[in-house]
């Protein structure tokens, strides 16, 4: 890619492939038209069951990596542990990969909108984390 790194990539890690895929589709739809940052779902296990998979997470991170960092958003506890273990290993995920503390759905939308607008990894992580403050009443 010429002109430096591309956009921050987003990986959505869920215990369910259907949930991860649906949230990715929702974020893409709400983030708007062309120029979207790359987003990939890493849900469930390789055999289609519920759970998390290091292999699926690593593959998704490699797909979305454009050299500007990768934001990983997760749904539940063991997904956090799996991503933390991958980050601790140091060589499984692309350089600049980061676990983002954010609500899964709202954070995914905020992260994708910010990344698509050209925000750096810090801005993407901040936007996703700020989604905790979205009031519904």
C-alpha positions as MATLAB code, in Angstrom:
seq = 'XXXXXXXXXXXXXXXXXXXXXXXXXXXXXXXXXXXXXXXXXXXXXXXXXXXXXXXXXXXXXXXXXXXXXXXXXXXXXXXXXXXXXXXXXXXXXXXXXXXXXXXXXXXXXXXXXXXXXXXXXXXXXXXXXXXXXXXXX';
ca = [
       0.000    0.000    0.000;
       1.491    3.341   -0.946;
       1.322    6.455    1.191;
       1.745    4.789    4.571;
      -0.527    2.671    6.658;
      -4.200    2.273    5.907;
      -7.013    2.427    8.415;
      -7.269    0.816   11.813;
      -8.777   -2.645   11.531;
     -11.556   -3.885   13.822;
     -11.993   -7.477   15.035;
     -15.217   -8.437   16.814;
     -14.704  -11.454   19.079;
     -17.810  -13.242   20.293;
     -18.643  -16.669   21.644;
     -21.063  -16.978   18.731;
     -20.217  -16.709   15.041;
     -23.762  -15.485   14.383;
     -23.478  -12.705   16.975;
     -20.046  -11.566   15.773;
     -21.217  -11.553   12.158;
     -24.447   -9.720   12.946;
     -22.653   -7.017   14.933;
     -20.132   -6.589   12.107;
     -23.009   -6.245    9.609;
     -24.814   -3.756   11.865;
     -21.664   -1.655   12.322;
     -21.023   -1.627    8.561;
     -24.608   -0.586    7.879;
     -24.596    2.200   10.452;
     -21.115    3.456    9.587;
     -22.244    4.470    6.119;
     -21.088    4.096    2.586;
     -17.705    3.728    0.960;
     -14.345    4.011    2.572;
     -15.134    1.774    5.522;
     -12.293    0.552    7.662;
     -11.820   -3.217    7.593;
     -13.880   -5.160   10.112;
     -13.941   -8.904   10.672;
     -15.928  -11.234   12.894;
     -14.158  -13.901   14.934;
     -16.949  -15.794   16.591;
     -17.359  -19.253   17.970;
     -15.093  -22.205   17.437;
     -13.733  -23.593   14.164;
     -16.307  -26.413   14.245;
     -19.188  -23.933   14.557;
     -19.761  -24.303   18.275;
     -19.981  -21.700   20.997;
     -16.707  -20.481   22.431;
     -13.655  -18.537   21.362;
     -10.821  -19.588   19.107;
      -7.274  -18.239   19.086;
      -6.966  -19.363   15.490;
     -10.085  -17.500   14.321;
      -9.072  -14.351   16.208;
      -5.550  -14.416   14.794;
      -6.803  -15.003   11.242;
      -9.335  -12.162   11.507;
      -6.691   -9.778   12.860;
      -4.387  -10.570    9.942;
      -7.207   -9.958    7.447;
      -8.011   -6.468    8.787;
      -4.428   -5.355    9.462;
      -3.494   -2.450    7.188;
      -0.537   -1.355    9.323;
      -2.386    1.236   11.431;
      -3.256   -1.098   14.304;
      -6.039   -3.509   15.109;
      -8.731   -2.883   17.719;
     -10.169   -6.057   19.243;
     -13.595   -5.788   20.862;
     -14.907   -8.768   22.813;
     -18.240   -9.893   24.216;
     -17.690  -11.923   27.417;
     -15.098  -13.079   29.944;
     -13.276  -15.931   28.255;
     -13.032  -13.926   25.032;
     -11.141  -11.318   27.061;
      -8.834  -14.009   28.418;
      -8.204  -15.463   24.953;
      -7.293  -12.074   23.483;
      -5.113  -11.207   26.492;
      -3.258  -14.507   26.072;
      -2.680  -13.790   22.382;
      -1.392  -10.308   23.180;
       0.922  -11.704   25.868;
       2.427  -14.170   23.385;
       3.543  -11.161   21.392;
       3.836  -12.714   17.948;
       0.380  -14.108   17.218;
      -1.395  -10.805   16.547;
      -0.220   -7.980   14.271;
       1.935   -5.239   15.768;
      -0.301   -2.564   17.208;
      -3.130   -4.926   18.133;
      -5.042   -3.747   21.198;
      -7.847   -5.102   23.362;
     -10.422   -2.329   23.716;
     -12.611   -2.041   26.810;
     -15.966   -1.166   25.277;
     -19.553   -2.375   25.042;
     -19.709   -4.888   22.216;
     -22.453   -3.477   19.972;
     -22.214    0.258   20.639;
     -18.428    0.083   20.816;
     -18.221   -1.743   17.496;
     -20.243    0.958   15.759;
     -18.245    3.795   17.338;
     -14.940    2.085   16.550;
     -15.844    1.469   12.921;
     -17.148    5.009   12.372;
     -13.977    6.490   13.877;
     -11.620    4.139   12.036;
     -13.449    4.767    8.759;
     -13.008    8.517    9.261;
      -9.248    7.932    9.510;
      -8.870    7.984   13.286;
      -5.748    6.403   14.705;
      -5.796    3.484   17.130;
      -5.972    5.755   20.187;
      -8.976    7.610   18.734;
     -10.701    4.357   17.770;
     -10.176    2.896   21.257;
     -11.396    6.104   22.910;
     -14.529    6.295   20.754;
     -15.388    2.673   21.462;
     -14.789    3.083   25.205;
     -16.876    6.253   25.334;
     -19.827    4.153   24.186;
     -20.153    3.033   27.826;
     -21.627    6.482   28.430;
     -24.444    6.185   25.872;
     -27.613    6.754   27.870;
     -30.789    4.973   26.848;
     -33.169    6.633   29.264;
];
